[in-house]
Amino acid sequence: MLSRFLRLRRGPWENLATLIIFIGVVMLMQPFLLALYTYSFVTILTGTVMFIIVSHFPET
């Protein structure tokens, strides 16, 4: 099952990158922990770069 997910297919990896971006935005907007706010920028950047890279993967 894991090898099936690790294939270079666009769909699952784009979903993961989108989830990472969403988590970064939630970290950015929460008012409780400064550490989460600090790392939110790195998280959003990681998700964005990942999305750009995996958007070049084949769909099948």
PDB file of N, H, CA, C and O in Angstrom:
ATOM      1  N   MET A   1       0.827  -1.191   0.000  1.00  0.00           N
ATOM      2  CA  MET A   1       0.000   0.000   0.000  1.00  0.00           C
ATOM      3  C   MET A   1       0.872   1.255   0.000  1.00  0.00           C
ATOM      4  O   MET A   1       0.576   2.214  -0.712  1.00  0.00           O
ATOM      5  N   LEU A   2       1.936   1.253   0.788  1.00  0.00           N
ATOM      6  H   LEU A   2       2.176   0.474   1.366  1.00  0.00           H
ATOM      7  CA  LEU A   2       2.799   2.426   0.851  1.00  0.00           C
ATOM      8  C   LEU A   2       3.492   2.677  -0.482  1.00  0.00           C
ATOM      9  O   LEU A   2       3.629   3.826  -0.901  1.00  0.00           O
ATOM     10  N   SER A   3       3.931   1.617  -1.150  1.00  0.00           N
ATOM     11  H   SER A   3       3.820   0.683  -0.809  1.00  0.00           H
ATOM     12  CA  SER A   3       4.592   1.808  -2.436  1.00  0.00           C
ATOM     13  C   SER A   3       3.623   2.375  -3.468  1.00  0.00           C
ATOM     14  O   SER A   3       4.027   3.108  -4.371  1.00  0.00           O
ATOM     15  N   ARG A   4       2.360   2.038  -3.333  1.00  0.00           N
ATOM     16  H   ARG A   4       2.031   1.443  -2.599  1.00  0.00           H
ATOM     17  CA  ARG A   4       1.353   2.591  -4.240  1.00  0.00           C
ATOM     18  C   ARG A   4       1.219   4.098  -4.027  1.00  0.00           C
ATOM     19  O   ARG A   4       1.045   4.846  -4.990  1.00  0.00           O
ATOM     20  N   PHE A   5       1.297   4.545  -2.781  1.00  0.00           N
ATOM     21  H   PHE A   5       1.437   3.938  -1.999  1.00  0.00           H
ATOM     22  CA  PHE A   5       1.188   5.969  -2.475  1.00  0.00           C
ATOM     23  C   PHE A   5       2.442   6.728  -2.893  1.00  0.00           C
ATOM     24  O   PHE A   5       2.365   7.894  -3.282  1.00  0.00           O
ATOM     25  N   LEU A   6       3.589   6.074  -2.815  1.00  0.00           N
ATOM     26  H   LEU A   6       3.652   5.127  -2.500  1.00  0.00           H
ATOM     27  CA  LEU A   6       4.843   6.753  -3.103  1.00  0.00           C
ATOM     28  C   LEU A   6       5.130   6.902  -4.589  1.00  0.00           C
ATOM     29  O   LEU A   6       6.106   7.555  -4.959  1.00  0.00           O
ATOM     30  N   ARG A   7       4.315   6.323  -5.442  1.00  0.00           N
ATOM     31  H   ARG A   7       3.522   5.793  -5.142  1.00  0.00           H
ATOM     32  CA  ARG A   7       4.492   6.537  -6.870  1.00  0.00           C
ATOM     33  C   ARG A   7       4.348   8.010  -7.185  1.00  0.00           C
ATOM     34  O   ARG A   7       3.658   8.744  -6.477  1.00  0.00           O
ATOM     35  N   LEU A   8       4.992   8.431  -8.236  1.00  0.00           N
ATOM     36  H   LEU A   8       5.553   7.835  -8.811  1.00  0.00           H
ATOM     37  CA  LEU A   8       4.956   9.846  -8.587  1.00  0.00           C
ATOM     38  C   LEU A   8       3.660  10.179  -9.310  1.00  0.00           C
ATOM     39  O   LEU A   8       3.651  10.435 -10.514  1.00  0.00           O
ATOM     40  N   ARG A   9       2.577  10.171  -8.565  1.00  0.00           N
ATOM     41  H   ARG A   9       2.584   9.963  -7.587  1.00  0.00           H
ATOM     42  CA  ARG A   9       1.273  10.557  -9.091  1.00  0.00           C
ATOM     43  C   ARG A   9       0.890  11.893  -8.485  1.00  0.00           C
ATOM     44  O   ARG A   9       1.133  12.158  -7.308  1.00  0.00           O
ATOM     45  N   ARG A  10       0.299  12.711  -9.301  1.00  0.00           N
ATOM     46  H   ARG A  10       0.102  12.496 -10.257  1.00  0.00           H
ATOM     47  CA  ARG A  10       0.021  14.079  -8.882  1.00  0.00           C
ATOM     48  C   ARG A  10      -1.032  14.180  -7.786  1.00  0.00           C
ATOM     49  O   ARG A  10      -0.840  14.929  -6.828  1.00  0.00           O
ATOM     50  N   GLY A  11      -2.118  13.461  -7.895  1.00  0.00           N
ATOM     51  H   GLY A  11      -2.274  12.852  -8.673  1.00  0.00           H
ATOM     52  CA  GLY A  11      -3.272  13.638  -7.018  1.00  0.00           C
ATOM     53  C   GLY A  11      -2.989  13.575  -5.527  1.00  0.00           C
ATOM     54  O   GLY A  11      -3.235  14.555  -4.824  1.00  0.00           O
ATOM     55  N   PRO A  12      -2.480  12.461  -5.019  1.00  0.00           N
ATOM     56  CA  PRO A  12      -2.252  12.359  -3.571  1.00  0.00           C
ATOM     57  C   PRO A  12      -1.220  13.364  -3.052  1.00  0.00           C
ATOM     58  O   PRO A  12      -1.367  13.889  -1.948  1.00  0.00           O
ATOM     59  N   TRP A  13      -0.189  13.629  -3.834  1.00  0.00           N
ATOM     60  H   TRP A  13      -0.070  13.202  -4.730  1.00  0.00           H
ATOM     61  CA  TRP A  13       0.848  14.559  -3.393  1.00  0.00           C
ATOM     62  C   TRP A  13       0.340  15.997  -3.387  1.00  0.00           C
ATOM     63  O   TRP A  13       0.710  16.781  -2.513  1.00  0.00           O
ATOM     64  N   GLU A  14      -0.513  16.352  -4.366  1.00  0.00           N
ATOM     65  H   GLU A  14      -0.814  15.715  -5.076  1.00  0.00           H
ATOM     66  CA  GLU A  14      -1.110  17.691  -4.345  1.00  0.00           C
ATOM     67  C   GLU A  14      -2.018  17.859  -3.127  1.00  0.00           C
ATOM     68  O   GLU A  14      -2.051  18.922  -2.507  1.00  0.00           O
ATOM     69  N   ASN A  15      -2.747  16.807  -2.796  1.00  0.00           N
ATOM     70  H   ASN A  15      -2.720  15.944  -3.300  1.00  0.00           H
ATOM     71  CA  ASN A  15      -3.605  16.871  -1.608  1.00  0.00           C
ATOM     72  C   ASN A  15      -2.770  17.064  -0.345  1.00  0.00           C
ATOM     73  O   ASN A  15      -3.143  17.842   0.534  1.00  0.00           O
ATOM     74  N   LEU A  16      -1.653  16.364  -0.252  1.00  0.00           N
ATOM     75  H   LEU A  16      -1.351  15.732  -0.966  1.00  0.00           H
ATOM     76  CA  LEU A  16      -0.772  16.512   0.910  1.00  0.00           C
ATOM     77  C   LEU A  16      -0.184  17.921   0.974  1.00  0.00           C
ATOM     78  O   LEU A  16      -0.124  18.518   2.049  1.00  0.00           O
ATOM     79  N   ALA A  17       0.248  18.452  -0.163  1.00  0.00           N
ATOM     80  H   ALA A  17       0.199  17.967  -1.036  1.00  0.00           H
ATOM     81  CA  ALA A  17       0.801  19.808  -0.186  1.00  0.00           C
ATOM     82  C   ALA A  17      -0.254  20.834   0.218  1.00  0.00           C
ATOM     83  O   ALA A  17       0.044  21.782   0.944  1.00  0.00           O
ATOM     84  N   THR A  18      -1.481  20.643  -0.250  1.00  0.00           N
ATOM     85  H   THR A  18      -1.722  19.873  -0.840  1.00  0.00           H
ATOM     86  CA  THR A  18      -2.568  21.548   0.120  1.00  0.00           C
ATOM     87  C   THR A  18      -2.850  21.464   1.614  1.00  0.00           C
ATOM     88  O   THR A  18      -3.104  22.484   2.256  1.00  0.00           O
ATOM     89  N   LEU A  19      -2.809  20.268   2.167  1.00  0.00           N
ATOM     90  H   LEU A  19      -2.603  19.439   1.646  1.00  0.00           H
ATOM     91  CA  LEU A  19      -3.011  20.094   3.605  1.00  0.00           C
ATOM     92  C   LEU A  19      -1.913  20.796   4.406  1.00  0.00           C
ATOM     93  O   LEU A  19      -2.192  21.406   5.438  1.00  0.00           O
ATOM     94  N   ILE A  20      -0.680  20.713   3.940  1.00  0.00           N
ATOM     95  H   ILE A  20      -0.452  20.217   3.102  1.00  0.00           H
ATOM     96  CA  ILE A  20       0.431  21.379   4.628  1.00  0.00           C
ATOM     97  C   ILE A  20       0.244  22.898   4.592  1.00  0.00           C
ATOM     98  O   ILE A  20       0.492  23.578   5.587  1.00  0.00           O
ATOM     99  N   ILE A  21      -0.190  23.427   3.449  1.00  0.00           N
ATOM    100  H   ILE A  21      -0.392  22.874   2.641  1.00  0.00           H
ATOM    101  CA  ILE A  21      -0.460  24.863   3.355  1.00  0.00           C
ATOM    102  C   ILE A  21      -1.580  25.249   4.316  1.00  0.00           C
ATOM    103  O   ILE A  21      -1.482  26.263   5.007  1.00  0.00           O
ATOM    104  N   PHE A  22      -2.636  24.452   4.363  1.00  0.00           N
ATOM    105  H   PHE A  22      -2.716  23.628   3.801  1.00  0.00           H
ATOM    106  CA  PHE A  22      -3.758  24.736   5.260  1.00  0.00           C
ATOM    107  C   PHE A  22      -3.309  24.726   6.722  1.00  0.00           C
ATOM    108  O   PHE A  22      -3.698  25.599   7.499  1.00  0.00           O
ATOM    109  N   ILE A  23      -2.496  23.747   7.092  1.00  0.00           N
ATOM    110  H   ILE A  23      -2.180  23.038   6.461  1.00  0.00           H
ATOM    111  CA  ILE A  23      -1.981  23.684   8.465  1.00  0.00           C
ATOM    112  C   ILE A  23      -1.148  24.925   8.774  1.00  0.00           C
ATOM    113  O   ILE A  23      -1.230  25.473   9.873  1.00  0.00           O
ATOM    114  N   GLY A  24      -0.346  25.369   7.802  1.00  0.00           N
ATOM    115  H   GLY A  24      -0.280  24.924   6.909  1.00  0.00           H
ATOM    116  CA  GLY A  24       0.443  26.580   8.000  1.00  0.00           C
ATOM    117  C   GLY A  24      -0.418  27.812   8.213  1.00  0.00           C
ATOM    118  O   GLY A  24      -0.089  28.667   9.035  1.00  0.00           O
ATOM    119  N   VAL A  25      -1.520  27.908   7.477  1.00  0.00           N
ATOM    120  H   VAL A  25      -1.787  27.213   6.809  1.00  0.00           H
ATOM    121  CA  VAL A  25      -2.423  29.051   7.646  1.00  0.00           C
ATOM    122  C   VAL A  25      -3.090  29.004   9.017  1.00  0.00           C
ATOM    123  O   VAL A  25      -3.240  30.037   9.670  1.00  0.00           O
ATOM    124  N   VAL A  26      -3.491  27.814   9.456  1.00  0.00           N
ATOM    125  H   VAL A  26      -3.370  26.975   8.925  1.00  0.00           H
ATOM    126  CA  VAL A  26      -4.084  27.682  10.794  1.00  0.00           C
ATOM    127  C   VAL A  26      -3.059  28.070  11.860  1.00  0.00           C
ATOM    128  O   VAL A  26      -3.395  28.749  12.830  1.00  0.00           O
ATOM    129  N   MET A  27      -1.818  27.639  11.679  1.00  0.00           N
ATOM    130  H   MET A  27      -1.545  27.087  10.891  1.00  0.00           H
ATOM    131  CA  MET A  27      -0.762  28.017  12.619  1.00  0.00           C
ATOM    132  C   MET A  27      -0.561  29.531  12.633  1.00  0.00           C
ATOM    133  O   MET A  27      -0.277  30.112  13.681  1.00  0.00           O
ATOM    134  N   LEU A  28      -0.706  30.161  11.488  1.00  0.00           N
ATOM    135  H   LEU A  28      -0.936  29.690  10.637  1.00  0.00           H
ATOM    136  CA  LEU A  28      -0.526  31.605  11.386  1.00  0.00           C
ATOM    137  C   LEU A  28      -1.631  32.367  12.104  1.00  0.00           C
ATOM    138  O   LEU A  28      -1.385  33.435  12.665  1.00  0.00           O
ATOM    139  N   MET A  29      -2.837  31.830  12.089  1.00  0.00           N
ATOM    140  H   MET A  29      -3.036  30.962  11.634  1.00  0.00           H
ATOM    141  CA  MET A  29      -3.987  32.561  12.614  1.00  0.00           C
ATOM    142  C   MET A  29      -4.308  32.267  14.081  1.00  0.00           C
ATOM    143  O   MET A  29      -5.143  32.949  14.676  1.00  0.00           O
ATOM    144  N   GLN A  30      -3.663  31.270  14.665  1.00  0.00           N
ATOM    145  H   GLN A  30      -2.985  30.716  14.181  1.00  0.00           H
ATOM    146  CA  GLN A  30      -3.984  30.937  16.056  1.00  0.00           C
ATOM    147  C   GLN A  30      -3.307  31.934  16.992  1.00  0.00           C
ATOM    148  O   GLN A  30      -2.190  32.374  16.717  1.00  0.00           O
ATOM    149  N   PRO A  31      -3.963  32.296  18.092  1.00  0.00           N
ATOM    150  CA  PRO A  31      -3.416  33.328  18.981  1.00  0.00           C
ATOM    151  C   PRO A  31      -2.718  32.795  20.236  1.00  0.00           C
ATOM    152  O   PRO A  31      -2.436  33.575  21.146  1.00  0.00           O
ATOM    153  N   PHE A  32      -2.432  31.490  20.314  1.00  0.00           N
ATOM    154  H   PHE A  32      -2.661  30.856  19.576  1.00  0.00           H
ATOM    155  CA  PHE A  32      -2.008  30.913  21.582  1.00  0.00           C
ATOM    156  C   PHE A  32      -0.503  30.719  21.716  1.00  0.00           C
ATOM    157  O   PHE A  32       0.072  31.088  22.741  1.00  0.00           O
ATOM    158  N   LEU A  33       0.137  30.158  20.723  1.00  0.00           N
ATOM    159  H   LEU A  33      -0.329  29.858  19.890  1.00  0.00           H
ATOM    160  CA  LEU A  33       1.548  29.800  20.850  1.00  0.00           C
ATOM    161  C   LEU A  33       2.396  30.558  19.833  1.00  0.00           C
ATOM    162  O   LEU A  33       2.154  30.481  18.628  1.00  0.00           O
ATOM    163  N   LEU A  34       3.378  31.279  20.323  1.00  0.00           N
ATOM    164  H   LEU A  34       3.575  31.341  21.301  1.00  0.00           H
ATOM    165  CA  LEU A  34       4.258  32.041  19.446  1.00  0.00           C
ATOM    166  C   LEU A  34       5.102  31.116  18.571  1.00  0.00           C
ATOM    167  O   LEU A  34       5.427  31.469  17.438  1.00  0.00           O
ATOM    168  N   ALA A  35       5.460  29.945  19.079  1.00  0.00           N
ATOM    169  H   ALA A  35       5.196  29.658  19.999  1.00  0.00           H
ATOM    170  CA  ALA A  35       6.268  29.006  18.300  1.00  0.00           C
ATOM    171  C   ALA A  35       5.512  28.533  17.059  1.00  0.00           C
ATOM    172  O   ALA A  35       6.103  28.406  15.987  1.00  0.00           O
ATOM    173  N   LEU A  36       4.215  28.273  17.196  1.00  0.00           N
ATOM    174  H   LEU A  36       3.735  28.377  18.067  1.00  0.00           H
ATOM    175  CA  LEU A  36       3.429  27.870  16.028  1.00  0.00           C
ATOM    176  C   LEU A  36       3.363  29.000  15.012  1.00  0.00           C
ATOM    177  O   LEU A  36       3.470  28.766  13.808  1.00  0.00           O
ATOM    178  N   TYR A  37       3.189  30.217  15.494  1.00  0.00           N
ATOM    179  H   TYR A  37       3.103  30.407  16.472  1.00  0.00           H
ATOM    180  CA  TYR A  37       3.163  31.376  14.605  1.00  0.00           C
ATOM    181  C   TYR A  37       4.494  31.522  13.877  1.00  0.00           C
ATOM    182  O   TYR A  37       4.523  31.806  12.679  1.00  0.00           O
ATOM    183  N   THR A  38       5.589  31.328  14.597  1.00  0.00           N
ATOM    184  H   THR A  38       5.565  31.097  15.570  1.00  0.00           H
ATOM    185  CA  THR A  38       6.917  31.475  14.009  1.00  0.00           C
ATOM    186  C   THR A  38       7.151  30.459  12.902  1.00  0.00           C
ATOM    187  O   THR A  38       7.671  30.809  11.842  1.00  0.00           O
ATOM    188  N   TYR A  39       6.777  29.214  13.132  1.00  0.00           N
ATOM    189  H   TYR A  39       6.355  28.929  13.993  1.00  0.00           H
ATOM    190  CA  TYR A  39       7.017  28.170  12.137  1.00  0.00           C
ATOM    191  C   TYR A  39       5.945  28.114  11.056  1.00  0.00           C
ATOM    192  O   TYR A  39       6.064  27.327  10.116  1.00  0.00           O
ATOM    193  N   SER A  40       4.908  28.927  11.169  1.00  0.00           N
ATOM    194  H   SER A  40       4.812  29.566  11.932  1.00  0.00           H
ATOM    195  CA  SER A  40       3.853  28.895  10.162  1.00  0.00           C
ATOM    196  C   SER A  40       4.375  29.349   8.802  1.00  0.00           C
ATOM    197  O   SER A  40       3.952  28.822   7.773  1.00  0.00           O
ATOM    198  N   PHE A  41       5.275  30.306   8.786  1.00  0.00           N
ATOM    199  H   PHE A  41       5.618  30.733   9.622  1.00  0.00           H
ATOM    200  CA  PHE A  41       5.807  30.790   7.518  1.00  0.00           C
ATOM    201  C   PHE A  41       6.613  29.707   6.812  1.00  0.00           C
ATOM    202  O   PHE A  41       6.503  29.538   5.597  1.00  0.00           O
ATOM    203  N   VAL A  42       7.414  28.981   7.564  1.00  0.00           N
ATOM    204  H   VAL A  42       7.503  29.118   8.551  1.00  0.00           H
ATOM    205  CA  VAL A  42       8.186  27.878   6.991  1.00  0.00           C
ATOM    206  C   VAL A  42       7.250  26.787   6.489  1.00  0.00           C
ATOM    207  O   VAL A  42       7.490  26.200   5.434  1.00  0.00           O
ATOM    208  N   THR A  43       6.194  26.514   7.229  1.00  0.00           N
ATOM    209  H   THR A  43       5.998  26.991   8.086  1.00  0.00           H
ATOM    210  CA  THR A  43       5.233  25.484   6.845  1.00  0.00           C
ATOM    211  C   THR A  43       4.513  25.864   5.556  1.00  0.00           C
ATOM    212  O   THR A  43       4.369  25.037   4.657  1.00  0.00           O
ATOM    213  N   ILE A  44       4.063  27.109   5.464  1.00  0.00           N
ATOM    214  H   ILE A  44       4.181  27.782   6.195  1.00  0.00           H
ATOM    215  CA  ILE A  44       3.388  27.558   4.248  1.00  0.00           C
ATOM    216  C   ILE A  44       4.346  27.523   3.064  1.00  0.00           C
ATOM    217  O   ILE A  44       3.963  27.102   1.972  1.00  0.00           O
ATOM    218  N   LEU A  45       5.575  27.956   3.263  1.00  0.00           N
ATOM    219  H   LEU A  45       5.886  28.298   4.149  1.00  0.00           H
ATOM    220  CA  LEU A  45       6.565  27.939   2.190  1.00  0.00           C
ATOM    221  C   LEU A  45       6.861  26.514   1.737  1.00  0.00           C
ATOM    222  O   LEU A  45       6.970  26.257   0.538  1.00  0.00           O
ATOM    223  N   THR A  46       6.993  25.590   2.679  1.00  0.00           N
ATOM    224  H   THR A  46       6.905  25.799   3.653  1.00  0.00           H
ATOM    225  CA  THR A  46       7.234  24.188   2.340  1.00  0.00           C
ATOM    226  C   THR A  46       6.081  23.616   1.525  1.00  0.00           C
ATOM    227  O   THR A  46       6.305  22.946   0.517  1.00  0.00           O
ATOM    228  N   GLY A  47       4.862  23.873   1.951  1.00  0.00           N
ATOM    229  H   GLY A  47       4.680  24.417   2.770  1.00  0.00           H
ATOM    230  CA  GLY A  47       3.703  23.390   1.215  1.00  0.00           C
ATOM    231  C   GLY A  47       3.611  23.982  -0.174  1.00  0.00           C
ATOM    232  O   GLY A  47       3.246  23.290  -1.124  1.00  0.00           O
ATOM    233  N   THR A  48       3.942  25.266  -0.302  1.00  0.00           N
ATOM    234  H   THR A  48       4.239  25.828   0.470  1.00  0.00           H
ATOM    235  CA  THR A  48       3.886  25.924  -1.606  1.00  0.00           C
ATOM    236  C   THR A  48       4.928  25.357  -2.557  1.00  0.00           C
ATOM    237  O   THR A  48       4.619  25.056  -3.710  1.00  0.00           O
ATOM    238  N   VAL A  49       6.156  25.212  -2.086  1.00  0.00           N
ATOM    239  H   VAL A  49       6.407  25.457  -1.149  1.00  0.00           H
ATOM    240  CA  VAL A  49       7.214  24.640  -2.924  1.00  0.00           C
ATOM    241  C   VAL A  49       6.878  23.203  -3.291  1.00  0.00           C
ATOM    242  O   VAL A  49       7.086  22.786  -4.430  1.00  0.00           O
ATOM    243  N   MET A  50       6.363  22.452  -2.339  1.00  0.00           N
ATOM    244  H   MET A  50       6.193  22.791  -1.414  1.00  0.00           H
ATOM    245  CA  MET A  50       5.965  21.069  -2.618  1.00  0.00           C
ATOM    246  C   MET A  50       4.868  21.029  -3.675  1.00  0.00           C
ATOM    247  O   MET A  50       4.906  20.186  -4.572  1.00  0.00           O
ATOM    248  N   PHE A  51       3.893  21.925  -3.582  1.00  0.00           N
ATOM    249  H   PHE A  51       3.862  22.609  -2.853  1.00  0.00           H
ATOM    250  CA  PHE A  51       2.810  21.961  -4.558  1.00  0.00           C
ATOM    251  C   PHE A  51       3.343  22.287  -5.949  1.00  0.00           C
ATOM    252  O   PHE A  51       2.908  21.691  -6.934  1.00  0.00           O
ATOM    253  N   ILE A  52       4.274  23.222  -6.037  1.00  0.00           N
ATOM    254  H   ILE A  52       4.627  23.707  -5.237  1.00  0.00           H
ATOM    255  CA  ILE A  52       4.853  23.576  -7.334  1.00  0.00           C
ATOM    256  C   ILE A  52       5.595  22.388  -7.927  1.00  0.00           C
ATOM    257  O   ILE A  52       5.487  22.126  -9.125  1.00  0.00           O
ATOM    258  N   ILE A  53       6.341  21.672  -7.107  1.00  0.00           N
ATOM    259  H   ILE A  53       6.428  21.885  -6.134  1.00  0.00           H
ATOM    260  CA  ILE A  53       7.105  20.518  -7.603  1.00  0.00           C
ATOM    261  C   ILE A  53       6.179  19.397  -8.044  1.00  0.00           C
ATOM    262  O   ILE A  53       6.346  18.854  -9.136  1.00  0.00           O
ATOM    263  N   VAL A  54       5.202  19.041  -7.211  1.00  0.00           N
ATOM    264  H   VAL A  54       5.066  19.482  -6.324  1.00  0.00           H
ATOM    265  CA  VAL A  54       4.356  17.895  -7.551  1.00  0.00           C
ATOM    266  C   VAL A  54       3.363  18.218  -8.655  1.00  0.00           C
ATOM    267  O   VAL A  54       2.785  17.302  -9.241  1.00  0.00           O
ATOM    268  N   SER A  55       3.150  19.487  -8.953  1.00  0.00           N
ATOM    269  H   SER A  55       3.620  20.231  -8.477  1.00  0.00           H
ATOM    270  CA  SER A  55       2.255  19.808 -10.064  1.00  0.00           C
ATOM    271  C   SER A  55       2.873  19.420 -11.403  1.00  0.00           C
ATOM    272  O   SER A  55       2.184  19.406 -12.423  1.00  0.00           O
ATOM    273  N   HIS A  56       4.154  19.108 -11.406  1.00  0.00           N
ATOM    274  H   HIS A  56       4.714  19.119 -10.577  1.00  0.00           H
ATOM    275  CA  HIS A  56       4.813  18.638 -12.625  1.00  0.00           C
ATOM    276  C   HIS A  56       4.808  17.115 -12.746  1.00  0.00           C
ATOM    277  O   HIS A  56       5.259  16.584 -13.761  1.00  0.00           O
ATOM    278  N   PHE A  57       4.313  16.406 -11.743  1.00  0.00           N
ATOM    279  H   PHE A  57       3.947  16.837 -10.918  1.00  0.00           H
ATOM    280  CA  PHE A  57       4.224  14.949 -11.803  1.00  0.00           C
ATOM    281  C   PHE A  57       3.121  14.548 -12.774  1.00  0.00           C
ATOM    282  O   PHE A  57       2.180  15.310 -12.990  1.00  0.00           O
ATOM    283  N   PRO A  58       3.228  13.360 -13.358  1.00  0.00           N
ATOM    284  CA  PRO A  58       2.139  12.894 -14.232  1.00  0.00           C
ATOM    285  C   PRO A  58       0.892  12.544 -13.427  1.00  0.00           C
ATOM    286  O   PRO A  58       0.976  12.208 -12.246  1.00  0.00           O
ATOM    287  N   GLU A  59      -0.262  12.628 -14.080  1.00  0.00           N
ATOM    288  H   GLU A  59      -0.330  12.901 -15.039  1.00  0.00           H
ATOM    289  CA  GLU A  59      -1.520  12.334 -13.384  1.00  0.00           C
ATOM    290  C   GLU A  59      -1.744  10.839 -13.216  1.00  0.00           C
ATOM    291  O   GLU A  59      -2.443  10.433 -12.287  1.00  0.00           O
ATOM    292  N   THR A  60      -1.189  10.028 -14.060  1.00  0.00           N
ATOM    293  H   THR A  60      -0.622  10.358 -14.814  1.00  0.00           H
ATOM    294  CA  THR A  60      -1.403   8.577 -13.953  1.00  0.00           C
ATOM    295  C   THR A  60      -0.130   7.857 -13.629  1.00  0.00           C
ATOM    296  O   THR A  60      -0.128   6.632 -13.503  1.00  0.00           O
TER     297      THR A  60
END
